[in-house]
Amino acid sequence: MEDSLNTLPREEHSSFIAAYYSNERRTMLETGDIMPALLLHPDHTKAILFWEKLDGTYAIITLESQINANNKPEWDVSHSWITKQPSST
């Protein structure tokens, strides 16, 4: 994740970290799950966090950057789900 943060503009670091460690992630990540991976879109507007769960299913969380009321980029969770087999989004 540290490498991903280095590619984001400095003012987006806090909101990205908050989205990354979201409630969705905390409730979906369990002991025995395999290490999460993070894919960051080259234009820094979308990221996909995913991992294989202990039971063989996959947890997927989509993070997106949007302009907030103060006209600044802010990261938030846009989707989260558990699936039996990963699919392209």
Rosetta blueprint (number, residue, H / E / L):
1 M L
2 E H
3 D H
4 S H
5 L H
6 N H
7 T H
8 L L
9 P L
10 R H
11 E H
12 E H
13 H H
14 S H
15 S H
16 F H
17 I H
18 A H
19 A H
20 Y H
21 Y L
22 S L
23 N H
24 E H
25 R H
26 R H
27 T H
28 M H
29 L L
30 E L
31 T L
32 G L
33 D L
34 I L
35 M L
36 P L
37 A E
38 L E
39 L E
40 L E
41 H L
42 P L
43 D L
44 H L
45 T L
46 K E
47 A E
48 I E
49 L E
50 F E
51 W E
52 E E
53 K L
54 L L
55 D L
56 G L
57 T L
58 Y E
59 A E
60 I E
61 I E
62 T E
63 L E
64 E E
65 S E
66 Q E
67 I E
68 N L
69 A L
70 N L
71 N L
72 K L
73 P E
74 E E
75 W E
76 D E
77 V E
78 S E
79 H E
80 S E
81 W E
82 I E
83 T E
84 K L
85 Q L
86 P L
87 S L
88 S L
89 T L
